[in-house]
Amino acid sequence: MIRTILFDLDGTLVDTEPLHFIGFAETLRPEGIELSREEYFSRLIGYNDHDCFAVVLKENGKDASEKHLEALIARKAGVYQDMIRDRDVMYPGAVDFVRECAARFPLMIVTGTLREEAEMILRRAGIRDLFLDIVAAEDVEHGKPQPDGFIMALGRLGFLLRQREAIEPAQALVIEDTPAGVEAARRAGMRVLGLTHTATEADLAGADLIRKSIGTTDLDDILRRLA
């Protein structure tokens, strides 16, 4: 029985992965690195900023020290936040789906984006108060595909709800759009709904269920199939 739903953000609720790509590409260009759209969407999507920059810098023989990574993350955040500040980035139907879920389950966000960015997007969409908390990039040492974020979210949920009967990992439904996110949720022992917003069905083969988009997903049908 599902007792909570944990949402990814980028590519799941919001159409922001193309904007993240622009942010990465513009930040890496002064480093002498031309990041292609194909490279980003084929193997880097789903990584948090730290891990994405670390992988690309190391592969190109560039400085991947923590100090340099922090500078690049800050630079990319400025580019990305300028793009999303006044832009409606929610997928069609996402707000209504979140509201339907929030009427029945406690919700959390587990994202590889920075907390400030997640807060900005959710508040602009008018749904920040529907989530009990956000586990963002700054909160975990290891991002997806490691399970740290989902494990932390379940722990925070238990603390916030203070329920006598703790929610078990198998009672959590994760909604994700990337192979890295699906793998992280599976490693955490959770059920997974994959959305093909940014990946193919084959890419998301590790999910329990796969749907085309969040706007066409029927919550009752999902719960019935996972029962």
C-alpha positions in Angstrom: 0.0 0.0 0.0 1.4 3.4 -1.0 1.5 5.9 1.9 3.6 8.7 0.5 4.7 10.1 -2.9 8.2 11.5 -3.5 8.5 13.7 -6.6 11.6 14.5 -8.6 11.4 18.1 -10.0 13.3 18.8 -13.2 11.9 16.8 -16.1 9.2 15.4 -13.9 7.1 18.3 -12.8 8.8 21.1 -14.7 10.2 21.3 -18.3 13.6 22.7 -17.2 16.1 20.2 -18.4 16.7 22.2 -21.7 17.4 25.2 -19.4 19.8 23.3 -17.3 21.6 22.2 -20.4 22.0 25.9 -21.5 23.3 26.7 -18.0 25.9 24.0 -18.1 26.9 24.7 -21.7 27.4 28.5 -21.0 29.3 27.8 -17.8 31.6 25.3 -19.4 32.4 27.3 -22.5 34.9 29.6 -20.8 36.6 26.5 -19.6 37.3 25.5 -23.2 34.6 22.8 -23.2 31.7 22.6 -25.7 29.0 20.5 -24.1 26.6 19.1 -26.7 22.9 18.7 -26.2 23.2 15.1 -27.2 25.9 14.4 -24.6 23.9 16.1 -21.8 20.6 14.3 -22.6 22.1 10.9 -23.3 24.3 10.5 -20.2 24.4 13.5 -17.8 20.7 14.2 -17.3 19.7 13.4 -13.8 23.0 14.3 -12.2 23.2 17.2 -9.8 25.3 20.2 -10.7 28.3 19.0 -8.7 28.5 15.6 -10.3 27.8 16.8 -13.8 30.6 19.4 -13.7 33.0 16.9 -12.0 32.4 14.3 -14.7 32.8 16.7 -17.6 35.9 18.4 -16.2 37.7 15.2 -15.4 37.0 13.7 -18.8 38.4 16.8 -20.4 41.5 17.0 -18.2 40.4 20.2 -16.5 40.6 21.4 -12.8 38.0 19.4 -10.9 38.9 20.6 -7.4 36.1 21.3 -5.0 36.9 25.0 -5.0 36.6 25.2 -8.8 33.5 23.1 -8.8 31.9 25.5 -6.2 32.7 28.4 -8.5 31.2 26.7 -11.5 28.0 25.7 -9.6 27.5 29.3 -8.5 28.1 30.7 -12.0 25.6 28.2 -13.5 23.1 28.9 -10.8 23.1 32.6 -11.9 22.5 31.7 -15.5 19.8 29.2 -14.8 17.9 31.3 -12.2 17.8 34.2 -14.6 16.0 32.0 -17.1 13.4 30.5 -14.7 12.6 33.6 -12.6 9.7 34.8 -14.7 9.0 31.7 -16.7 6.1 29.2 -16.4 8.0 25.9 -16.5 5.4 23.5 -15.2 4.4 20.6 -17.5 0.7 20.7 -18.5 -1.4 19.1 -15.9 1.4 18.9 -13.3 -0.1 21.3 -10.8 -3.5 19.5 -10.9 -1.8 16.2 -10.5 0.2 17.4 -7.5 -2.9 18.8 -5.9 -4.7 15.5 -6.3 -1.8 13.6 -4.8 -1.5 16.1 -1.9 -5.2 15.6 -1.0 -4.4 11.9 -0.3 -0.8 11.6 0.6 2.1 13.4 2.3 4.4 14.7 -0.4 8.2 15.4 -0.7 10.5 16.8 -3.4 13.8 14.9 -4.0 15.8 16.9 -6.5 19.3 17.3 -7.8 18.7 21.0 -8.2 19.6 23.7 -5.7 17.1 24.4 -2.9 16.8 28.1 -4.0 15.9 27.0 -7.5 13.3 24.4 -6.3 11.7 26.9 -3.9 11.5 29.5 -6.7 9.8 27.2 -9.1 7.3 25.7 -6.6 6.4 29.0 -5.1 5.8 30.6 -8.5 3.5 27.7 -9.4 1.6 28.1 -6.1 2.3 24.6 -4.9 5.2 24.9 -2.5 2.8 24.4 0.5 1.7 21.1 -0.8 5.1 19.5 -0.1 6.2 18.9 3.5 9.8 19.4 2.6 12.5 19.5 -0.1 15.6 17.3 -0.3 17.9 19.3 -2.6 21.4 19.0 -4.0 23.0 20.6 -1.0 21.4 18.1 1.4 23.2 14.9 0.3 26.8 14.0 -0.3 26.0 11.7 -3.2 23.3 12.6 -5.8 21.3 10.3 -8.0 21.8 7.4 -9.0 22.8 7.0 -5.4 19.8 6.5 -3.1 20.8 9.1 -0.5 18.2 11.7 -1.3 15.3 9.3 -1.2 16.5 7.7 2.0 16.8 11.1 3.6 13.4 12.1 2.4 11.8 9.1 4.1 13.6 9.9 7.3 12.5 13.6 7.3 9.0 12.5 6.5 8.9 10.2 9.6 10.2 13.1 11.7 7.7 15.6 10.4 4.6 13.3 10.6 5.7 11.6 13.9 3.5 8.6 13.0 3.4 5.6 15.3 3.8 3.3 12.3 6.8 4.4 10.2 6.5 4.5 6.4 8.5 1.7 4.9 10.5 2.2 1.7 8.2 -0.1 -0.2 5.3 2.1 0.8 6.8 5.1 -1.0 6.0 5.9 -4.6 8.7 7.8 -6.4 7.9 9.7 -9.6 10.9 10.2 -11.9 11.9 10.9 -15.5 15.6 9.7 -15.7 17.4 6.4 -15.5 19.6 7.8 -12.7 16.5 8.8 -10.7 14.8 5.4 -11.3 18.0 3.6 -10.2 18.3 5.8 -7.1 14.7 5.0 -6.1 15.1 1.3 -6.7 18.3 1.2 -4.6 16.2 2.9 -1.8 13.7 0.0 -2.0 10.9 2.2 -3.3 8.3 1.8 -6.0 8.8 3.9 -9.1 6.6 5.5 -11.7 8.7 6.6 -14.7 7.6 9.4 -17.0 8.9 9.6 -20.5 9.2 13.4 -20.6 13.0 13.3 -21.1 13.8 9.6 -21.7 12.4 6.6 -23.6 10.5 3.6 -22.1 13.6 1.5 -22.6 15.7 4.0 -20.6 13.2 3.7 -17.7 12.9 -0.1 -17.8 13.7 -0.3 -14.1 10.5 1.5 -13.1 7.4 -0.4 -11.9 5.2 1.5 -14.2 5.8 3.9 -17.1 3.5 6.7 -18.4 3.9 9.1 -21.2 3.4 12.3 -19.2 2.3 13.6 -15.8 -0.7 15.4 -17.3 -2.2 12.2 -18.6 -1.4 10.0 -15.6 -4.4 8.6 -13.7 -3.5 8.4 -10.0 -6.2 5.8 -9.2 -5.0 3.6 -12.0 -1.4 3.8 -10.7 -2.4 3.0 -7.1 -4.6 0.1 -8.3 -1.7 -1.4 -10.3 0.7 -1.1 -7.4 -1.6 -2.6 -4.9 
